[in-house]
Structures are given as C-alpha cells and as structure tokens.
Amino acid sequence: MLRILLFIALLLPLLARAVSPTVAAGGDFSLFLAHDGSLLAAGADDAGQLGQRRALTTRTPVAVRLAAMQQMASRARHNLALDAVGAVWVWGANDEGQLGDGTRRPLSLPQKLASLATAATATVWQRCR
C-alpha cells in the first residue's frame, strides 16, 4: 500500500504539468493553450485579438477556431500560434505590420501566414517595461 501511495505522490505532479494550460497575457486580454491543443481567449477584443470575427469583449473564455496548436504568444493586441505541422497563425492588431502578412489591416480571425507556412519554430521576444 505504501508503494502505491508513493507512486501516486510522484506521478501527480507530472500529470498536472501534462494537462495544465499555457497562458499568455496581452494588453487587456488573455490567451489560453489547453493540453489538447485548443485555444481559448478572454478579455477585450477591440482589434480582433480574441479571434471571433466580431468585436466581443468577454469575461469568460471563448474558443478560438484553431486546433492542434503547440505554442502561442500574445503581445499588446495581437497573437501568434504555431500548429502541430509547423504553420504559423496570426490575428489581432496590425497597425505596424506586426502580423507579418504584408498589410496593416487587423485580422479578427486567425490566418495562416503563407510566408512561414513551414516554420520549424516560432519565437516571440517581448520587452519588459
């Protein structure tokens, strides 16, 4: 019995890390990456950063219509995500061209970045103020 309890005590922290979500905070919104690769977003949506097609400020998380995401990052009012096959997805504010799609128009729905469709990894550097 003691061996079983010890095994459970050692296994629980590993399981918790395997199923716990990753969180990214933008200016006034949050993005959550669940263990199954799904994305959720909550907060302000003035630039499409919640990925909902229409401006929808919400206090409870809503699903972003992407699946099999591996990594994600948020900045003030935009997001980037990397899917299981290495494609980069972007959405939100784009007033300085930060989405990398060659335009300055915001995207309210996630869009695959054609120029980085087969990226091996995506790294987002964020300066702390």
Salt bridges, closest charged atoms under 4 A:
ASP46 OD2 - ARG77 NH1 2.91
